[in-house]
Structures are given as C-alpha cells and as structure tokens.
C-alpha cells in the first residue's frame, strides 16, 4: 500500500501535532489511517535502545497509510510545508503485524522507529529481496513485536535513507533484552535470537546509517 512518513526533528508537542494533522487530512478518504509517533516522557523508558548512526534522531513521525498514488504525492508536499525542516518519505508500505491501536489513545508499549540505508554493495533489487523477502520471518521469529510496518522508500524520493521500520514492542521489552528478543528466562535462546537477527541485518543494512528511537504512538483516524 502507499504510505507517507513525515519525520520531524524540532521540538514536538503532541496536541499541536494532532491538531495540525487532523486539519490537514480531513479531506482524505475514511479508509486512510493516520498515526502520530512522538518521543515523550512515556517512551523515555526505552531511551537505552536508541542508536544514532546518522544524526539527528527524529522527535516525532506522522505515519499515513492506505493512500492513493495521487494523494501520496500531494500530501507529501503538504506535510513538507506544514512541518518545516521535516523529512517526508513516500513509501511502499507493508503491514506485517497489525497492532490494533486504540483510536485516540496511546498504543500500549513503545514503537521502535528505525531508518537505514541499504548496503553500498547491493543494488535495489537485491536489497529488497534480502530485506522484504529473507529478513521478515527472522525479525518476527527472533523478537517480540505485536505491530510491524516495513516502509520501502520510493526510488524517486530523495531522502537520506532507503527504509523505515516501525515495530511495536511490549513495554517490558524496553528494559529486558530477554523480552525484546522473545526469550524470557532462556539465556541460550536469547543468544541464538540475537545472533540470528544481527546476521540477517548485516546482509542488507549499511551499519553506520542505522538510526533507532522508541516513541509513543497515537492513532488519530
């Protein structure tokens, strides 16, 4: 499906973000979903999981899905104007796991937002196969996400990354590697899952481009 991701890098206020976004998307069809992700006091519990390979980290993200191609193009321009200094990526989005986010309320847990570039030695087709084809099953089997979006940035979209991943994790995963890697009370499984996940990521991600931040999510439509 067609998606937009608007990464915001200045100080973000949830009420202001929601007000601006609700006003901007009111003419979109009811089938379009809109979520606001924000780094706030509720998500700081997962601050230790942040990575900043290509500064800066975003402070918020507007995620819009199930758009028409025309709306995807038009609203990309609108979001860029609405949030100066933001990075807006048009994406081909796959929903692997539906988090069943409650409308208007904070989604339980935290959302791990990750951006990265493909390995420099890979062409786009090989990158897509290794990530969307080979890696998806590994990510689900070695971690504990209850929501999972893969966003492949459109080839003609000039942004400083090739992919955006949104993974919803239970709040316990913020402070427990065992929970994060789906290996509670099992040291051997933890080691195996970490090794399998890292080896899979090495096959398609340029390591020094990885940015990771955990955020709170609010579904607004």
N, C-alpha and C positions, 0 to 999 in steps of 0.2 A: 504494500500500500504506500501511497505518497505521504510523506511526513515533513514537518518543519521542526528544526531545533534552533532556538534563539538563545545563545549563551551570553549572559550579562556579567560584566566584570566590575561594575561600580557597586557602591553600597546599595543593597536591595531591601525594600520594605514590602512585606507580604501584602498588606492591604492595598498599597499603591500599585503593586504588580497586578493583583487580581482586578482592581478597578480598571486599569488601562487595558488589560487583555480582554475582559468581559465586553468592554465597549468596542474593541477592535474586531472581535469575532462574531458579533451578534447577527451578522448577515450570512454567516456560513450555515450550511445545512445541519439539521439536528444530528445527523449521523457522524459528524466530525467531533472527535473527542479532544479535550484541552486539559492539560495538567500544568501546574506550576510547581517547580522544584526550587528550593531555596536552602541555603546554608544558614542555619539559625541555632538558637540555644538548644533545641531538641535534637539536632543532628550532631552537635559537637561531641557527643559520647563516642562517635566513630572517627574523631579527628586523627587518631593514631594510624588510620588506614590510608591517609592521604598520600599521594605521590605527585611530584611536580617536575616532570622531565622537561616540559616546555612551558615555562611560566608565561602568563599567570594562570591560576586556577579561577574558574568562574565562581561567582557568588550566587547565581540563580540560573535557571533554564526554563524556557517556555517550550513545552512539547505539544505539538498539534498533529493529529493523525487522521487518516482516512479522508484525505483531501483529493479533490480533482486536480489534474495537472495545471489547469488554468488558475485555480485558487492557490496552488502551491507556489506558482511564480509570483502572482500578485501580492499575496500576503507576506512573502519573503521580503519584498520591497517595503511593505507597510511596517513590518516589525523592525526593519533596519532604521526607518525613520522614527518609529515610536521609542526605540531604545538606542540612542546614540552611543557609539563605541562598542556595541554588541557584535557578535559574530553569528550570522544566520546561515544555517546549512539546510539546503534542500536534500532530502534523503529518500532512499528506498527502504522502507521500514518493515521489519518482520517482528511480529509479536509471537514469541516462543512460549511464554507463560503469561497468562492474564492475571494481574494482581488483584482484580476485583476491588479496585479502590473505591472507598465510600465517597459519594458525591458531597462536596462542600466541607469535608472533614479531613483531618490529617490521616494519611495512609499509615498503618502500623509499621514499625521498624524504620529503616532508612533506605534510601535509594543510592546505590553506588553509580555515579556518573563517571564514565571513563572515555577519554578521547585518545586516539593514537593514529600514527601513520603506518602504512604498510612497510615491510622491509624493502630497503632500497634495491635489493637484487631481484625482486619479484615484479612481474608485470601484473596488471589489474586482474586479469582472468585467474592467474594462479593465486593471487591474494584472496579473491572471492571464494575460490574452491577450498583453500586451506582454512579460511575463517568460517564462512557460512556453511560450507559442506562438511569439513572434517571436525572443526572445533566445537560446534554447537552441542553435540552429545557429550563431549568431555566436560564442558562448562556446567551442564545440568547434573551430570553424574558425580562430579567431584566437589560441588559446592551446595549451598542450601537456599537458592533463590526461590521466591514464590511469585516473582514477576520478572520478565526478561524481554527487553526490546533490543534488537540489533538494527542499527541505523547506518546503512551504507551511503556515504555522501555521494551525490550525483557527480559524474565525471566532469561536468562543465561548471561545477560550483567551486569557486576559488576561496577556500578556507584552509587554515593551517593544519588540517588533519583529514584522514580518509574515512574515519569511522567514529561513531558514538555508540556506546553501550550503556543501557540503563538496566540495572539489576536490583530488585527489591529483596532485601535481606531482613530476617527477624532481628529485633533489637539486641538479642543475646549475641548475635554474630559480631556486633560492634566491638566487643571486648573478649570474645572467645574464639581463637583460631579453630578449636575443635568443632564449634557450631558452624562457623563460616564455611569450613571445608567438609561439612556433613560427616563428622567423625567423632561424635560425643563419646567420651570415655574409651577411646580406641586409638592409642598412640600409633600403632602400626598403620591403621587405615589413614590417619592424618598424614603421616609421612608419604604414603603412597599417593594420596589425592593431591597433595601439594606438588609432588614431583611430576605427576601426570599432567596437571594443569600448567605448570611452568614450561614443561617440554612442549606442550601443544602451542602455547602462546609464542614461544621462541620461533616457531615455524612461519609466523606471518606478521608479527609486530616488530617494528623498529623500536628497540627497548628504550632509547633515550628520548622518545617522543611521548611516553605514556603520562597522562595526567589523570589522577583519580581523586574524587572528592565525594563524600557522603552528604546527602541532603534530605530534607523533609519534603514530602510530596502532598499536594492538594489537588484533587480532581475538581475542576470547576464546571465541566459540562461533558 
